[in-house]
Amino acid sequence: MNWVNPLVLLFSVLPLLAAAHGRETHPLAETGSAHYRFERLNIDSPDHLRHYRLDIGIPRTAPPASGYPMMYLLDGNNVMAELQDDWLSELNAGAPPLLVMIGYDIEGTYDGEQRTRDYTGDTSKAFLDAIEGQIKPDVQARYGVDPQRQTLWGHSFGGLFVLYALFEEPQAFQTWIAASASLWYQPITFDNGMALATFPAGTTRTVRLVKGEREGKPPIAQFDGGSPERRKAMSAVPRDANRLLAEHLAQLPGTDASYQLFNGRNHGQMFNTALHLGLRRAAGLSEQP
């Protein structure tokens, strides 16, 4: 069952409110960029109940012969708000990726209820199907892209979804970046990952898990939906689950998996930290300038 309650929605909103607290943001779609131009696409789910907004960042440089690398980013409304032009300028030293920021067709930058529904629980399969069956084909039909260089990026519940998608459809992307993945919220994802013995033969993948030193597991009783069984399962997820999962995945054939703890950073601060490093990795650059 997909447990959703107001406390969960508050928890899912707070990290990104913290990231933008105390400063006014000017999305590059409004101010313009010297390095990227932006277009917007709208896609409905097959049942027409969910309305996705895709902000597409297209490099101003010509694509390689094989096409642009692709980077699909969850929490697209927030990514568009936090994206910085100096980060985009760095990508010119590599192969700048086409950016597909998957958000929601809303007035603001955040919808905690839709995000929780899409990134967690039983309904995350429908969201993954929308990415694979609707969003990707539409993007690939419109732009010159390289289907062999695809990155999926997500933070918090988005990071949890990245790992879920990795275990569900391991051939869908070549690079997987899970930032501050909320493994405690969906124990089955951690359990499935730790039980995984192999990926499809003949495939390779890069998996990057990152987390902030100041992050911790929230009070489980606020998020268990009143279920003792769920509370027990959530409590059983180790505090260092992200590290443990990365170490396990690194042992699997064809998998380059790694984990990094960032000193001094909390959950909200990791959004921009992970976004910057993810952009650089998608462009084939080292994560640090």
Rosetta silent file (secondary structure, phi, psi, omega in degrees, C-alpha in Angstrom):
SEQUENCE: MNWVNPLVLLFSVLPLLAAAHGRETHPLAETGSAHYRFERLNIDSPDHLRHYRLDIGIPRTAPPASGYPMMYLLDGNNVMAELQDDWLSELNAGAPPLLVMIGYDIEGTYDGEQRTRDYTGDTSKAFLDAIEGQIKPDVQARYGVDPQRQTLWGHSFGGLFVLYALFEEPQAFQTWIAASASLWYQPITFDNGMALATFPAGTTRTVRLVKGEREGKPPIAQFDGGSPERRKAMSAVPRDANRLLAEHLAQLPGTDASYQLFNGRNHGQMFNTALHLGLRRAAGLSEQP
SCORE:     score description
SCORE:     0.000 S_00000001
   1 L     0.000  146.244  179.563    0.000    0.000    0.000 S_00000001
   2 L   -93.372   96.973 -176.461    1.205    3.546   -0.713 S_00000001
   3 L   -74.619  125.046  177.456    1.101    5.262    2.680 S_00000001
   4 L  -137.524  129.064  173.570    0.566    9.018    2.425 S_00000001
   5 L  -145.047  167.227 -175.316   -0.261   11.391    5.249 S_00000001
   6 H   -57.546  -34.186  179.083    0.218   15.119    5.886 S_00000001
   7 H   -65.751  -38.097  176.904    3.403   14.563    7.896 S_00000001
   8 H   -62.726  -43.587 -179.204    4.943   12.668    4.994 S_00000001
   9 H   -64.707  -39.397  177.151    4.057   15.481    2.634 S_00000001
  10 H   -62.385  -45.148  179.407    5.549   18.030    5.026 S_00000001
  11 H   -59.929  -39.677 -176.663    8.753   16.004    5.290 S_00000001
  12 H   -72.592  -24.226  179.086    8.994   15.732    1.523 S_00000001
  13 H   -83.826  -36.822 -172.442    8.562   19.490    1.062 S_00000001
  14 H   -55.302  -42.429 -177.781   10.945   20.711    3.762 S_00000001
  15 H   -56.370  -40.690 -175.762   14.244   19.726    2.085 S_00000001
  16 H   -82.955  -28.338  170.503   13.653   21.866   -0.950 S_00000001
  17 H   -62.393  -39.244  178.622   12.218   24.758    1.013 S_00000001
  18 H   -65.671  -36.416 -178.157   15.452   24.679    2.995 S_00000001
  19 H   -63.216  -34.560 -175.608   17.510   24.672   -0.176 S_00000001
  20 H  -101.544    0.185 -173.743   15.931   27.914   -1.381 S_00000001
  21 L   -61.200  133.679  172.229   15.419   29.584    2.022 S_00000001
  22 L    85.494    5.101  176.790   16.608   33.133    2.331 S_00000001
  23 L  -146.451  150.775  178.165   17.184   33.915   -1.330 S_00000001
  24 L   -88.674  132.337 -179.552   15.111   34.781   -4.349 S_00000001
  25 L  -101.084  144.967  177.685   15.442   32.374   -7.247 S_00000001
  26 L  -126.230   97.799 -177.187   15.305   33.376  -10.906 S_00000001
  27 L   -56.396  141.891 -178.358   14.787   30.326  -13.106 S_00000001
  28 H   -64.541  -23.638  176.104   17.036   30.245  -16.125 S_00000001
  29 H   -62.228  -24.143  178.949   13.974   29.688  -18.309 S_00000001
  30 H   -94.922  -42.697 -175.180   13.094   33.302  -17.441 S_00000001
  31 H   -85.336  -21.526 -177.532   16.500   34.943  -17.253 S_00000001
  32 L    88.491  158.649  179.735   18.084   33.012  -20.126 S_00000001
  33 L  -135.901  143.364  176.498   21.351   31.123  -20.336 S_00000001
  34 L   -76.889  -11.902 -170.614   24.425   31.618  -22.475 S_00000001
  35 L  -117.037  -22.326 -179.691   24.903   27.861  -22.636 S_00000001
  36 E  -135.563  151.504  166.076   21.438   26.302  -22.877 S_00000001
  37 E  -114.895  158.480 -171.866   18.071   27.169  -24.342 S_00000001
  38 E  -126.491  138.898  173.655   14.850   25.871  -22.811 S_00000001
  39 E  -128.007  161.160 -179.928   11.629   24.441  -24.154 S_00000001
  40 E  -126.582  132.830  175.282    8.599   23.092  -22.335 S_00000001
  41 E  -122.041  147.832  175.699    6.550   19.996  -23.104 S_00000001
  42 E  -120.239  131.338 -178.724    3.415   18.760  -21.355 S_00000001
  43 E  -132.348  132.218  175.227    2.568   15.063  -21.169 S_00000001
  44 E   -96.210  150.760  173.249   -0.431   13.417  -19.520 S_00000001
  45 L   -67.253  161.595 -178.939   -0.415    9.963  -17.986 S_00000001
  46 L   -55.275  -32.035  179.772   -2.360    7.283  -19.910 S_00000001
  47 L   -88.066    0.377  177.969   -5.331    7.716  -17.546 S_00000001
  48 L    62.944   18.402  179.088   -5.123   11.526  -17.954 S_00000001
  49 L   -94.487  -17.361 -179.348   -5.132   11.934  -14.181 S_00000001
  50 L  -122.286  137.115 -172.945   -1.510   13.101  -13.928 S_00000001
  51 E  -123.773  109.928 -175.113   -0.086   16.058  -15.810 S_00000001
  52 E   -99.337  139.589  174.782    3.669   16.242  -16.223 S_00000001
  53 E  -108.684  122.878  177.068    5.655   19.302  -17.211 S_00000001
  54 E  -106.616  113.351  169.978    8.945   18.644  -18.942 S_00000001
  55 E   -92.106  118.044 -174.942   11.398   21.514  -18.958 S_00000001
  56 E  -104.061  121.981  175.017   13.931   20.599  -21.625 S_00000001
  57 E   -99.676  119.022 -176.266   17.408   22.119  -21.505 S_00000001
  58 E  -111.753  121.337  179.904   19.097   21.998  -24.909 S_00000001
  59 E   -58.867  143.428  176.262   22.834   22.762  -25.154 S_00000001
  60 L   -77.559  -15.327  174.398   23.696   25.659  -27.458 S_00000001
  61 L   -79.035  153.339  179.437   26.666   23.637  -28.695 S_00000001
  62 L   -66.584  148.026 -179.676   26.127   21.238  -31.579 S_00000001
  63 L   -72.608  153.619  170.541   25.446   17.632  -30.585 S_00000001
  64 L   -60.840  167.504  179.772   28.098   14.925  -31.040 S_00000001
  65 L   -57.954  -32.912 -179.711   27.665   12.618  -34.012 S_00000001
  66 L   -83.198   -6.535 -177.211   25.997   10.087  -31.720 S_00000001
  67 L   100.952  164.265  178.640   23.642   12.720  -30.262 S_00000001
  68 E   -65.753  142.186  163.305   23.502   14.508  -26.937 S_00000001
  69 E   -60.189  157.465 -179.912   23.827   12.486  -23.731 S_00000001
  70 E  -119.388  139.024  174.821   20.532   12.598  -21.820 S_00000001
  71 E  -128.626  114.318  177.273   19.951   13.433  -18.178 S_00000001
  72 E   -96.213  125.892 -174.425   16.480   12.848  -16.736 S_00000001
  73 E  -121.235  124.553  174.992   15.939   14.739  -13.481 S_00000001
  74 L   -77.924  168.594 -172.941   13.125   14.169  -11.005 S_00000001
  75 L    54.731   46.069 -172.015   11.616   17.083   -9.054 S_00000001
  76 H   -59.239  -35.173  177.962   11.888   18.965  -12.328 S_00000001
  77 H   -60.783  -40.628 -178.418   10.124   22.131  -11.136 S_00000001
  78 H   -75.352  -36.926  175.804   12.670   22.475   -8.360 S_00000001
  79 H   -59.406  -45.139 -179.494   15.621   21.584  -10.570 S_00000001
  80 H   -61.927  -34.632  179.912   14.596   24.354  -12.969 S_00000001
  81 H   -73.993  -29.549 -174.666   14.407   26.800  -10.063 S_00000001
  82 H   -98.454  -12.512 -177.047   17.811   25.837   -8.643 S_00000001
  83 L   -59.631  136.542 -177.394   19.786   25.402  -11.876 S_00000001
  84 L  -118.911  137.513 -174.655   22.721   27.808  -12.128 S_00000001
  85 H   -66.573  -29.488  178.998   24.239   29.091  -15.338 S_00000001
  86 H   -69.028  -28.654  173.384   27.801   28.797  -14.078 S_00000001
  87 H   -65.416  -42.638 -179.394   27.182   25.054  -13.600 S_00000001
  88 H   -65.569  -33.531  179.324   26.008   24.837  -17.194 S_00000001
  89 H   -63.732  -33.903 -179.961   29.075   26.698  -18.412 S_00000001
  90 H   -63.393  -28.728 -173.122   31.289   24.003  -16.888 S_00000001
  91 H   -69.481  -18.466  179.395   29.620   21.331  -19.023 S_00000001
  92 H   -64.978  -17.400  176.983   31.123   22.761  -22.212 S_00000001
  93 H   -75.544  -12.503  177.585   34.415   21.130  -21.170 S_00000001
  94 L  -122.907 -135.730  176.025   32.761   17.746  -21.747 S_00000001
  95 L  -112.994   94.268 -176.111   29.694   16.611  -23.683 S_00000001
  96 L   -55.371  129.029 -178.045   26.815   18.792  -22.405 S_00000001
  97 L   -84.115  153.667  165.868   23.747   16.603  -21.858 S_00000001
  98 E   -71.980  128.649 -177.527   20.197   17.285  -22.943 S_00000001
  99 E  -100.606  125.716  177.232   18.348   17.957  -19.669 S_00000001
 100 E  -117.175   99.565 -176.607   14.864   16.539  -19.183 S_00000001
 101 E   -94.022  108.689 -173.174   13.454   17.975  -15.972 S_00000001
 102 E   -91.535  106.555  179.055   10.344   15.975  -15.086 S_00000001
 103 E  -125.887 -156.763 -177.088    7.990   18.071  -12.989 S_00000001
 104 E  -123.065  150.370 -177.606    4.294   18.769  -12.624 S_00000001
 105 L   -82.172   76.420 -176.450    2.010   21.183  -14.429 S_00000001
 106 L  -129.571  166.105  179.866    1.403   23.399  -11.408 S_00000001
 107 L   -71.874  -40.644 -177.726    1.683   27.100  -10.605 S_00000001
 108 L   -89.619 -159.521 -178.173    4.397   26.686   -7.982 S_00000001
 109 L  -106.967   -0.889 -171.180    7.574   24.664   -7.896 S_00000001
 110 L  -148.806  135.760  174.551    6.476   21.829   -5.613 S_00000001
 111 L  -136.707   94.414 -175.033    3.660   19.318   -5.222 S_00000001
 112 H   -63.420  -35.269 -177.533    4.380   16.968   -2.329 S_00000001
 113 H   -67.830  -47.159  179.614    1.283   14.813   -2.832 S_00000001
 114 H   -64.408  -40.025 -178.862    1.990   14.034   -6.491 S_00000001
 115 H   -62.738  -45.440  179.690    5.666   13.483   -5.772 S_00000001
 116 H   -62.928  -40.354  179.436    4.958   11.022   -2.962 S_00000001
 117 H   -63.750  -44.809 -174.510    2.497    9.140   -5.154 S_00000001
 118 H   -76.514  -34.599 -170.072    4.895    8.866   -8.117 S_00000001
 119 H   -94.462  -11.998 -175.402    8.156    8.170   -6.290 S_00000001
 120 L  -134.253  162.000  171.501    7.009    5.710   -3.619 S_00000001
 121 L    71.295 -166.675 -175.169    4.765    2.706   -3.100 S_00000001
 122 L   -63.185  -30.221 -175.279    2.822    0.625   -5.589 S_00000001
 123 L   -78.147   -7.244  177.669    2.085    3.559   -7.898 S_00000001
 124 H   -65.267  -24.557  176.593    5.780    4.162   -8.652 S_00000001
 125 H   -63.850  -38.972  178.861    5.512    1.426  -11.311 S_00000001
 126 H   -65.372  -36.898  178.524    3.009    3.565  -13.226 S_00000001
 127 H   -68.272  -42.919  176.783    5.412    6.510  -13.099 S_00000001
 128 H   -61.143  -40.328  177.038    8.302    4.384  -14.346 S_00000001
 129 H   -62.613  -37.167  178.392    6.056    3.160  -17.158 S_00000001
 130 H   -65.238  -39.988  177.801    5.253    6.789  -18.033 S_00000001
 131 H   -62.998  -49.476 -175.020    8.959    7.607  -18.258 S_00000001
 132 H   -73.741  -38.072 -172.314    9.745    4.583  -20.405 S_00000001
 133 H   -95.198  -19.811 -177.004    6.597    4.509  -22.521 S_00000001
 134 H  -122.669  -55.062 -172.463    5.753    8.196  -22.955 S_00000001
 135 H   -67.901  -51.156 -179.432    8.437   10.636  -21.870 S_00000001
 136 H   -59.514  -50.877  179.988   11.476    8.944  -23.385 S_00000001
 137 H   -58.438  -37.873  179.545    9.914    8.243  -26.788 S_00000001
 138 H   -65.542  -44.900  179.875    8.667   11.831  -27.041 S_00000001
 139 H   -64.279  -45.549 -176.277   12.075   13.268  -26.157 S_00000001
 140 H   -68.360  -25.786  177.503   13.965   10.927  -28.480 S_00000001
 141 H   -77.259  -22.770 -174.407   11.639   11.756  -31.372 S_00000001
 142 H   -97.116  -27.163 -170.752   12.202   15.507  -30.973 S_00000001
 143 L  -128.876  154.083  176.104   15.924   15.795  -30.270 S_00000001
 144 L   -81.531  101.131 -172.525   19.183   14.285  -31.489 S_00000001
 145 E  -129.660  161.608 -179.250   20.171   12.191  -28.483 S_00000001
 146 E  -104.439  104.986 -177.908   22.342    9.201  -27.649 S_00000001
 147 E   -67.675   -7.746  177.744   20.240    6.384  -26.104 S_00000001
 148 E   -92.659    1.177  178.495   23.460    4.731  -24.871 S_00000001
 149 E  -132.641   77.528 -178.282   24.258    7.668  -22.551 S_00000001
 150 E  -120.554  132.914  179.132   21.258    8.154  -20.280 S_00000001
 151 E  -118.266  138.693  171.104   21.353    9.299  -16.654 S_00000001
 152 E  -114.852  128.343 -176.061   18.536    9.226  -14.093 S_00000001
 153 E  -125.784  139.283  175.589   18.901   11.621  -11.143 S_00000001
 154 E  -158.298  153.479 -178.771   16.764   12.038   -8.021 S_00000001
 155 E  -123.978  140.549  175.952   16.944   13.403   -4.465 S_00000001
 156 L    63.729 -118.639  174.237   15.212   12.182   -1.278 S_00000001
 157 H   -61.075  -31.792  175.462   12.038   10.366   -2.394 S_00000001
 158 H   -64.278  -39.283  175.638   13.401   10.930   -5.898 S_00000001
 159 H   -64.603  -37.588  175.120   16.595    9.133   -4.906 S_00000001
 160 H   -60.860  -42.315  179.053   14.474    6.293   -3.574 S_00000001
 161 H   -65.382  -38.318  177.781   12.721    6.110   -6.938 S_00000001
 162 H   -55.579  -45.224 -178.956   16.058    6.013   -8.783 S_00000001
 163 H   -70.909  -39.197  174.259   17.001    2.888   -6.856 S_00000001
 164 H   -57.131  -47.501 -178.599   13.570    1.335   -7.298 S_00000001
 165 H   -64.476  -36.400  177.689   13.830    1.915  -11.059 S_00000001
 166 H   -58.880  -43.107 -178.039   17.359    0.455  -11.104 S_00000001
 167 H   -78.159  -27.487 -177.798   16.094   -2.814   -9.623 S_00000001
 168 H   -84.263  -43.372 -176.924   12.899   -2.839  -11.704 S_00000001
 169 L  -135.765   71.015 -171.925   14.324   -1.815  -15.127 S_00000001
 170 L   -66.007  -12.540  178.732   18.141   -2.001  -14.880 S_00000001
 171 L   -95.517    1.269 -174.412   18.589   -1.515  -18.634 S_00000001
 172 L   -72.111  -31.258 -179.186   16.617    1.740  -18.769 S_00000001
 173 L  -138.037  160.998  176.572   19.619    3.987  -17.985 S_00000001
 174 L   -98.100  -28.375  179.346   23.372    3.659  -17.957 S_00000001
 175 E  -125.478  133.501 -176.668   24.036    6.030  -15.022 S_00000001
 176 E  -126.187  120.379 -178.894   21.943    6.177  -11.852 S_00000001
 177 E  -120.091  111.712 -178.983   22.415    8.975   -9.293 S_00000001
 178 E  -112.500  110.383 -179.260   20.501    8.616   -6.018 S_00000001
 179 E  -101.424  126.866  175.275   20.995   11.532   -3.630 S_00000001
 180 L    50.380   42.930 -176.143   19.887   11.204   -0.004 S_00000001
 181 L   -59.598  129.343 -176.552   17.632    8.290   -0.937 S_00000001
 182 L   -82.896   63.803 -177.472   14.888    7.824    1.682 S_00000001
 183 L   -63.228  -28.235  178.784   15.407    4.086    1.992 S_00000001
 184 L   -61.064  -29.953 -174.690   13.921    4.122    5.489 S_00000001
 185 L   -76.580  -29.207 -177.945   10.521    5.067    4.022 S_00000001
 186 L  -131.106   78.168 -172.972   10.279    2.096    1.674 S_00000001
 187 H   -54.668  -29.072 -176.644   12.174   -0.810    3.277 S_00000001
 188 H   -62.657  -30.334  179.199   11.410   -3.192    0.413 S_00000001
 189 H   -67.543  -43.953  176.506   13.702   -1.220   -1.895 S_00000001
 190 H   -63.487  -45.279 -179.193   16.646   -1.620    0.467 S_00000001
 191 H   -62.075  -43.939  179.950   15.822   -5.303    1.031 S_00000001
 192 H   -64.226  -39.633  179.542   15.518   -6.001   -2.700 S_00000001
 193 H   -65.679  -42.844 -178.709   18.783   -4.241   -3.402 S_00000001
 194 H   -70.250  -23.757  179.620   20.685   -6.114   -0.718 S_00000001
 195 H   -89.178   -8.549 -176.284   19.248   -9.425   -1.975 S_00000001
 196 L   -67.210  129.400 -178.409   20.170   -8.727   -5.599 S_00000001
 197 L  -104.539  -21.878 -177.693   22.691  -11.253   -6.903 S_00000001
 198 L  -163.959  160.440  170.399   23.096  -10.145  -10.506 S_00000001
 199 L  -109.076  170.450  179.602   21.958   -7.773  -13.229 S_00000001
 200 L   -54.248  137.087 -178.614   21.108   -8.831  -16.817 S_00000001
 201 L   -61.584  144.234  176.763   24.104  -10.379  -18.524 S_00000001
 202 L    82.775    4.438  179.562   25.997   -8.206  -20.967 S_00000001
 203 L  -111.409  154.570  175.050   24.955   -4.902  -19.373 S_00000001
 204 L  -132.470  156.624 -178.523   27.004   -2.337  -17.448 S_00000001
 205 E  -158.127  151.966  171.691   25.956    0.539  -15.238 S_00000001
 206 E  -110.825  128.745 -179.198   27.287    3.271  -12.986 S_00000001
 207 E  -124.043  124.219 -177.231   25.452    3.780   -9.685 S_00000001
 208 E  -122.713  118.945  174.584   26.260    6.766   -7.477 S_00000001
 209 E  -111.731  130.221  179.700   24.789    7.172   -3.982 S_00000001
 210 E  -133.121  152.731 -177.557   25.518   10.370   -2.056 S_00000001
 211 E  -154.915  158.387  178.570   24.352   11.677    1.293 S_00000001
 212 E   -93.111  145.587 -178.747   24.995   14.533    3.708 S_00000001
 213 L   -59.984  -31.867 -174.985   26.847   14.064    6.976 S_00000001
 214 L   -92.559   11.396  177.200   24.080   15.834    8.908 S_00000001
 215 L   -85.161  150.890  176.359   21.262   13.655    7.578 S_00000001
 216 L  -151.021  171.839  177.787   19.486   11.169    9.805 S_00000001
 217 L   -79.253  129.834  179.570   16.427    8.956    9.936 S_00000001
 218 L   -72.142  170.641  177.820   13.317   10.928   11.037 S_00000001
 219 L   -60.587  112.185 -172.929   11.013    9.746   13.840 S_00000001
 220 H   -59.949  -36.188 -175.364    9.522    6.598   12.300 S_00000001
 221 H   -60.887  -19.367  179.984    6.289    6.777   14.311 S_00000001
 222 H   -82.053   -9.338 -171.890    5.310    9.914   12.367 S_00000001
 223 L  -129.137    9.464 -173.601    5.424    8.110    9.034 S_00000001
 224 L   -93.142    1.168  178.928    4.222    4.554    9.609 S_00000001
 225 L    65.351   18.069 -179.594    0.532    5.201    8.936 S_00000001
 226 L    80.112   10.260 -177.822   -0.350    3.669   12.293 S_00000001
 227 L   -98.723  117.319  176.832    0.851    0.225   11.241 S_00000001
 228 H   -60.431  -36.842 -179.861    3.025   -1.640   13.789 S_00000001
 229 H   -65.239  -44.155  179.091    4.279   -3.929   11.020 S_00000001
 230 H   -65.916  -39.764  178.884    5.324   -0.991    8.855 S_00000001
 231 H   -60.123  -42.247 -179.878    6.933    0.734   11.850 S_00000001
 232 H   -64.436  -43.566 -179.276    8.988   -2.378   12.560 S_00000001
 233 H   -66.483  -40.694  179.714   10.121   -2.682    8.942 S_00000001
 234 H   -66.867  -39.794 -179.931   11.041    1.013    8.702 S_00000001
 235 H   -66.866  -26.137 -177.403   12.941    0.887   11.976 S_00000001
 236 H   -76.683  -15.893  178.653   14.929   -2.111   10.738 S_00000001
 237 L   -70.379  124.032 -177.013   16.463   -0.155    7.848 S_00000001
 238 L   -63.619  152.612  177.528   20.014    0.770    8.986 S_00000001
 239 L   -62.838  -31.357  179.886   20.976    4.412    9.336 S_00000001
 240 L  -100.732   36.374 -176.096   23.808    3.809    6.882 S_00000001
 241 H   -60.206  -37.575 -179.858   21.582    1.962    4.405 S_00000001
 242 H   -61.739  -44.015  179.286   22.793    4.058    1.452 S_00000001
 243 H   -65.461  -45.518 -178.647   26.411    3.120    2.112 S_00000001
 244 H   -61.656  -40.762 -179.750   25.618   -0.536    2.676 S_00000001
 245 H   -66.658  -42.321  178.678   23.602   -0.736   -0.516 S_00000001
 246 H   -61.901  -41.957 -179.910   26.345    0.920   -2.576 S_00000001
 247 H   -64.690  -36.905  177.726   28.937   -1.487   -1.204 S_00000001
 248 H   -68.276  -46.529 -178.568   26.740   -4.454   -2.081 S_00000001
 249 H   -62.257  -32.771 -179.421   26.000   -3.242   -5.603 S_00000001
 250 L   -63.757  -19.017  179.877   29.715   -2.641   -6.208 S_00000001
 251 L   -85.045  -10.339 -175.269   30.264   -6.392   -5.885 S_00000001
 252 L   -85.021  141.357 -179.327   27.885   -7.251   -8.731 S_00000001
 253 L   -57.432  139.192  176.067   29.291   -7.899  -12.233 S_00000001
 254 L    75.278   11.778 -175.143   29.109   -4.967  -14.622 S_00000001
 255 E  -122.242  118.810  173.756   28.302   -2.480  -11.866 S_00000001
 256 E  -100.314   94.034 -176.309   30.462    0.500  -10.899 S_00000001
 257 E  -113.272  141.521 -179.242   28.777    1.554   -7.660 S_00000001
 258 E  -149.252  161.391 -179.051   30.083    4.063   -5.139 S_00000001
 259 E  -133.970  143.436  175.974   28.996    6.050   -2.092 S_00000001
 260 E  -141.518  134.121  175.708   30.106    9.435   -0.772 S_00000001
 261 E  -102.322  127.048 -177.512   29.278   11.260    2.442 S_00000001
 262 E   -99.276  118.388 -176.194   29.476   15.063    2.181 S_00000001
 263 L   -61.716  136.879  171.518   30.737   16.753    5.320 S_00000001
 264 L    77.865   -2.960 -174.775   28.555   19.393    6.952 S_00000001
 265 L  -100.134  140.485  176.453   25.572   19.049    4.622 S_00000001
 266 L   -99.044 -173.502 -173.871   22.005   18.325    5.665 S_00000001
 267 L   -61.460  -46.905 -178.956   19.175   16.793    3.662 S_00000001
 268 L   -66.703  -40.692 -179.495   18.070   20.010    1.989 S_00000001
 269 H   -64.766  -24.463 -178.810   21.590   21.176    1.163 S_00000001
 270 H   -70.917  -17.176  179.523   22.285   17.917   -0.628 S_00000001
 271 H   -59.693  -55.266 -178.347   19.799   18.818   -3.361 S_00000001
 272 H   -70.754  -36.968  177.539   22.075   21.409   -4.978 S_00000001
 273 H   -58.054  -48.289 -178.286   25.258   19.519   -4.106 S_00000001
 274 H   -71.335  -32.691  178.327   23.987   16.411   -5.861 S_00000001
 275 H   -63.813  -45.744 -179.518   22.522   18.387   -8.760 S_00000001
 276 H   -62.228  -49.058 -178.513   25.870   20.029   -9.528 S_00000001
 277 H   -67.500  -33.335  179.092   27.862   16.799   -9.362 S_00000001
 278 H   -66.281  -40.808  177.333   25.215   14.960  -11.338 S_00000001
 279 H   -60.058  -44.565 -178.942   25.341   17.484  -14.185 S_00000001
 280 H   -65.296  -42.310  179.956   29.102   17.142  -14.396 S_00000001
 281 H   -64.955  -39.953  179.602   28.983   13.351  -14.361 S_00000001
 282 H   -63.894  -26.279  178.551   26.319   13.308  -17.095 S_00000001
 283 L   -87.075   -0.149 -179.944   28.662   15.442  -19.221 S_00000001
 284 L    82.044   20.951 -178.842   31.512   12.968  -18.727 S_00000001
 285 L  -105.191  165.694  170.607   33.462   15.251  -16.388 S_00000001
 286 L   -63.776  152.948 -174.416   34.884   14.729  -12.923 S_00000001
 287 L   -69.504  -25.691 -179.552   32.331   15.534  -10.260 S_00000001
 288 L  -104.981  133.949  178.251   34.370   18.409   -8.812 S_00000001
 289 L   -58.532    0.000    0.000   35.314   21.459  -10.939 S_00000001
